[in-house]
Amino acid sequence: MKRMATIDTSPHTILAFCSPLYEDVALNELGTLLGARVLRKLSAGVFLLTVSHSPLDIQQRMLATPAVFTRQLLVDVETLPRSGLPAEDARAVLARPGVGSTPDVLVSDLAGRHPHDVVSLKQELTTASTPPTVRLDNGAEVEDEARLPFAVVVGEGHIYVGRVVAGAGLPHAPAWPAGRPDFPFDPELVSRSALKLLEALQLFDVNIGPAARALDLGAAPGGWSQVLAARGIEVTAVDPGLLDPRVASRPNVSVYAGTAQSFLRQTDERFDLIVNDMRLDSRESARILVDAVNVLRPQGVAIITLKLPEHAPTAILRQALEVLRRGFPVLQARCLYFNRNEVTVLARR
Ligand SMILES: C[S@@+](CC[C@H](N)C(=O)[O-])C[C@H]1O[C@@H](n2cnc3c(N)ncnc32)[C@H](O)[C@@H]1O
């Protein structure tokens, strides 16, 4: 098979996807974690970078210190010119050793979407590869470089082929193309915020059984309570604002119409999970969560979104994490795909 010319072909080229709101912070972070330097910006929140570490070394570094502001990372990235003909592009992609025989190839555009041309390329790859099949997503656990799944990312004039570092450092995270969760549209969700919790539960691999009790601080209009209640969890929803009646009327949701502070002063209940999406300064919100530690059962889990300013968010984030650590070991922090000016944190009592 004739191999097409490649550009930037180097085991030291990586492709990083981050929030367009926090590009500078994400690039600084990758500079600190990996010594990465920018080669080119490909799109909002999408960068080609160069590093001096090997792909395996990068994977180990990211697992040791997961990135907060990077949503997905591809290593060992090869840049191929795009011909515009799906069959020809597929041939060029399949010339990369291993791509055609792996079961786990993600195919998307730079935004993690699957427009017509991406679907055509994926079809060509599927037809041309040897079984097992090429898939758009996977949940593979990664142990070594050879098992890192391939990703094919279709840009304007180029196609990028690389290997996915699991969840940019979160070992059980699904390898969503470009870090964009592929949740099906659900018209029943009462708020977009619900998607943040769905994403956090999957990325952080949180499994709370249906017999559990959850406290939702800052619950209105009720997206997070809805997600938890749908899993059979008993939810106490706390907010001075109104909950959507579709959530408030559920038999396993009880509503406290007041602030988190006043609820915590009077409750003697105990919970397996506390979630906190309160629209407050992140340090104040973290303080309230630390005050709630006594109503969390041992081994109980807390998930909190820390609201950050657009400029220089890291100082505020550091302060909020310091406050949280007074109450809990902080396990993970990540600017999720569905987070805007915020970071979601997982802590455990
Ligand atoms: C982003 S919304 C929460 C959205 C919710 N997670 C959902 O999925 O629908 C933030 C909420 O925090 C609430 N809030 C702000 N300060 C609060 C406090 N001190 N106690 C309780 N709720 C508070 C606001 O009333 C608002 O409803």
The ligand as an ORCA input file, in Angstrom:
! r2SCAN-3c Opt
* xyz 0 1
  C     -26.512     26.461     38.718
  S     -27.932     26.471     39.707
  C     -28.066     24.772     40.114
  C     -28.577     23.931     38.979
  C     -28.913     22.533     39.414
  N     -27.714     21.761     39.756
  C     -29.659     21.794     38.325
  O     -29.130     20.808     37.796
  O     -30.766     22.188     38.007
  C     -27.350     27.202     41.188
  C     -28.337     27.220     42.321
  O     -27.623     27.529     43.529
  C     -28.586     28.089     44.386
  N     -27.926     28.694     45.566
  C     -27.114     29.769     45.598
  N     -26.743     29.999     46.884
  C     -27.328     29.028     47.654
  C     -27.312     28.726     49.041
  N     -26.612     29.462     49.919
  N     -28.016     27.652     49.467
  C     -28.700     26.889     48.595
  N     -28.758     27.142     47.267
  C     -28.070     28.190     46.801
  C     -29.338     29.058     43.487
  O     -30.594     29.381     44.053
  C     -29.440     28.265     42.195
  O     -30.690     27.632     42.077
*
